[in-house]
Amino acid sequence: MLLGFLAVGTVGFFVLALLVKYMRRSKVRHVEISSLQFLPDLSRTQKARVRWQPGIPLRSPLFWLRFLILVTLFAMLILDGVLIPERNAPSLGVLVAVDHSASMAVGRPSRLQLANEMAEEITRHVADLGGCFRVVSVPNATSQNVVSDTGVSPIAMMDALSVALEDQSCGWTHLAVVSDLPRPPLFALSDALALREGGQSDRLAADPLWFQVGEPEANSALTGADFKAAGLGGGDARLSVDVARFGDAASNISLVVTGPQGERLIPDASVDLSKGLNATVSFAVTEPGSYRAELKEAGGLALDNRLALSVRSISVLPIRLDEALRSGPLADLVRHMAPVAKAERDDAVRIGLYSDAAVPSGRGIYLVDGKRQAPGGRVLGYFQKDSPLLEAVDLDLLEALAPAGIVSLPEGFRAVASSADGRVWIAVRGGAHPVVLMPEPAGGLANADLADEQHLTWLVAFINAYRFVNQGRQPLLDVAHVDAAGAKLEGLAFESDTSKPISVNPALEDIQPVAKAGDAQTPLWPWLALVAILLLVAERLVALRLKGGRTV
């Protein structure tokens, strides 16, 4: 830091001195009138008299040459530690990546055949130029004529290319991708390669080249499914399947959805799939289990025509009631929620009675029986303002329910609402197995009338408790593309649109040997010193050409 300040100060001083020198003007003007001399010469003192004239000498070549010399010397001091990479001799190494994803099987001849022909042209061109090359398949394939039964996402392709580029045995200068996908934006492809872990795209000497093969082909596909579970108000559960059409898809298609017992489901409403438009077909379902959807079409990509649908539960809130609660108003309430009778589900909500002797283990809601608890305060003392358990709960009405409280909470629980004397009305435990402790309805579980307006607050708190204990639960629907044997297929969402227009491919002549920056580096200051020497020589030559032997 100190050296930098000294360098700046020194150069500034010399530049100022140079300006001052060029602001000095002689008061004596030398004019030759005749070869005869009538007046005596001026004395040396008179000739040396000068005057000051402020201004910048823009027209003086010597000033600018000397100024550039000072700037170059200053740059030598500042850039003393800067290194510049040396350029290697021109070379050519091309990594050719051929797309082997599922959509490459479309067409006659197939897109994979066209891609292999393009790859052969590229490698032949590289060999003619004396370069080296390597052809890789993305994803990996056992043969260059084998199409994978999975799709390739952009991230997966970048990962595969980054791994291939790590092999520097050929000294890659170019990357050529042959695919049926349109060419992505150049900056997106380059940046994605650079950001992938272990990526070596920064070592490429040229921008990646993208060759697209295959004419647009129409296709119909099953792109996804959705599930609407039976809610608190009852009603049937709904399973809907999405049908997408790409290009001028065939009109003679049909959708078949079968249930867990192999029965064919009837759609809620008739959907005309012959119009060539996207559609969503909905079906009523009455039981959990494995469903299968299959789209029957002529031509197009076949791998995206089958979906395996696993419905884990018909109810949005699967419930398991303890034996003591399977009769009475609470049982009538949860009957509309399609309760589960067995304990095979890990995320089923258990509803039971709280006991001081047994700490709740699994997720659930445990009701505090007022008869088993000692009477306590009936005035609200503490409540957690931002708790989701108290959302839309009228605290005055909660207080009017005269809930029984817990004197001592089990380990791991925290209070959400409590009475003025410290008895806890509502408590929670988070984590992988959330639990809510809350009071029973007013009047007890046997006599409570949940249809009465007085219990509205209790019902709101009960629903909030359900929402809390169901956080992080397993999804109600699993969706996956499968083959005819039921094996799961990955990444087909990126393969279905085979109707994308073909783009203009780069010319093979764009692949030429290039000089890459090598690993060796040389300091910059010797080059700056050479520039300073050349400027000094030029300054002397200009000075010698000036007339009259004037001081320069």
NORMOQUI-V175889 format. One record per run of one state. SS is the DSSP state (@ for helix, = for strand, . for the rest). FROM is the first residue (numbers start at 1). TO is the last residue. If there is no record, write none. Layout:
ss = (SS/SS)
from = (FROM/FROM)
to = (TO/TO)
This chain:
ss = (./@/=/./@/./=/./@/./=/./=/./=/./@/./@/./=/./@/./=/./@/./@/./=/./=/./=/./=/./=/./=/./=/./=/./@/./=/./=/./@/=/./=/./=/./@/./@/./=/./=/./=/./=/./=/./@/./@/./=/./=/./=/./=/./@/./@/./=/./=/./@/./@/./=/./=/./@/./@/.)
from = (1/2/24/27/44/48/50/53/61/79/83/88/91/92/93/100/102/106/111/129/132/139/154/166/174/180/186/196/201/204/209/213/219/229/230/232/234/235/237/247/254/259/264/265/267/268/273/276/279/286/289/297/303/306/312/315/316/319/322/323/326/329/338/349/354/355/356/358/359/364/369/380/384/388/391/395/401/406/407/414/420/424/430/435/440/444/448/453/470/477/483/488/490/492/495/508/511/514/515/517/524/525/546/547/550)
to = (1/23/26/43/47/49/52/60/78/82/87/90/91/92/99/101/105/110/128/131/138/153/165/173/179/185/195/200/203/208/212/218/228/229/231/233/234/236/246/253/258/263/264/266/267/272/275/278/285/288/296/302/305/311/314/315/318/321/322/325/328/337/348/353/354/355/357/358/363/368/379/383/387/390/394/400/405/406/413/419/423/429/434/439/443/447/452/469/476/482/487/489/491/494/507/510/513/514/516/523/524/545/546/549/552)
